[in-house]
Amino acid sequence: MRPVAFDMPWSKIVQSSHGIIIIRTDDCLNCIELEAQLENHDMGVPLLWINRKDAKEIFQQFPIFSAAVDVLPFAGIFSHGECIKTVRAATIKRLEDAL
């Protein structure tokens, strides 16, 4: 089960004061590990996992975010409609530091 904090679609997370969108793939072992860790860890902000193959719409809206995706899991920290930070090879610590 993928955590979707506060049950928000990605567009709502992007518009929130702070939110995290994490790009993953089904065969990414680091993604699976982070996902399992986050099931028991509250980041305190809305969080959404998006499979890379399903991220076309958000990538079109935020081309800088899509251009930066290279090492998965890859996270974008969004605030009030802007991607304010990106986190390569995301871990809980790296996400917390970015917030």
C-alpha positions as CSV (number, residue, x, y, z in Angstrom):
1,M,0.0,0.0,0.0
2,R,1.4,3.4,-1.0
3,P,1.0,6.1,1.7
4,V,-1.1,9.1,0.5
5,A,-1.1,11.4,3.4
6,F,-4.4,13.2,3.9
7,D,-5.6,11.5,0.7
8,M,-4.7,14.4,-1.6
9,P,-4.1,14.2,-5.4
10,W,-0.8,15.5,-6.6
11,S,-2.2,18.9,-7.7
12,K,-3.3,19.6,-4.1
13,I,0.0,18.5,-2.7
14,V,1.8,20.9,-5.1
15,Q,-0.5,23.8,-4.0
16,S,-0.1,23.1,-0.2
17,S,2.2,25.0,2.0
18,H,4.6,22.0,1.9
19,G,4.2,18.6,0.3
20,I,6.3,15.8,-1.0
21,I,5.9,13.9,-4.2
22,I,8.1,10.9,-4.6
23,I,8.8,9.3,-8.0
24,R,9.3,5.5,-8.0
25,T,9.4,2.5,-10.2
26,D,8.1,-1.0,-9.4
27,D,11.6,-2.5,-9.7
28,C,13.4,0.0,-7.6
29,L,14.5,-1.7,-4.4
30,N,15.4,1.6,-2.7
31,C,11.9,2.8,-3.4
32,I,10.4,-0.3,-1.8
33,E,12.6,0.2,1.2
34,L,11.7,3.9,1.6
35,E,8.1,3.2,1.1
36,A,8.1,0.6,3.9
37,Q,10.0,2.9,6.3
38,L,7.5,5.8,5.6
39,E,4.5,3.6,6.5
40,N,5.7,3.9,10.1
41,H,7.0,7.5,9.9
42,D,5.0,10.7,9.9
43,M,6.7,13.3,7.7
44,G,4.2,15.9,8.9
45,V,3.3,17.0,5.4
46,P,1.2,15.5,2.6
47,L,3.1,12.8,0.7
48,L,2.3,11.0,-2.5
49,W,4.1,8.3,-4.4
50,I,3.8,8.4,-8.2
51,N,5.1,5.7,-10.5
52,R,7.5,7.2,-13.0
53,K,5.4,5.8,-16.0
54,D,2.3,7.6,-14.6
55,A,4.1,11.0,-13.9
56,K,3.7,12.5,-17.4
57,E,1.2,15.1,-16.3
58,I,3.2,16.4,-13.4
59,F,6.4,16.3,-15.5
60,Q,4.7,18.4,-18.1
61,Q,3.6,21.0,-15.6
62,F,7.0,21.0,-13.8
63,P,9.7,20.4,-16.5
64,I,12.5,21.3,-14.1
65,F,11.3,18.6,-11.7
66,S,11.2,16.0,-14.5
67,A,14.6,17.0,-15.8
68,A,16.2,16.4,-12.4
69,V,14.8,12.9,-12.0
70,D,17.8,10.6,-12.2
71,V,18.4,8.5,-9.0
72,L,15.3,6.9,-7.5
73,P,13.5,7.3,-5.2
74,F,13.4,10.9,-6.4
75,A,11.4,13.5,-4.4
76,G,10.2,16.9,-5.1
77,I,9.4,19.3,-2.2
78,F,6.6,21.6,-3.3
79,S,5.2,24.8,-1.8
80,H,2.4,27.0,-3.1
81,G,2.6,25.7,-6.6
82,E,6.4,25.6,-7.0
83,C,9.0,22.9,-6.7
84,I,11.3,24.4,-4.1
85,K,13.7,21.5,-3.7
86,T,14.5,18.1,-5.1
87,V,16.0,15.1,-3.3
88,R,17.9,12.4,-5.2
89,A,18.1,8.9,-3.7
90,A,15.6,10.0,-1.1
91,T,15.8,8.8,2.4
92,I,13.8,9.9,5.4
93,K,16.8,11.9,6.7
94,R,17.3,13.6,3.3
95,L,13.5,14.4,3.1
96,E,13.5,15.9,6.6
97,D,16.6,17.9,5.8
98,A,14.9,19.3,2.7
99,L,11.8,20.3,4.6
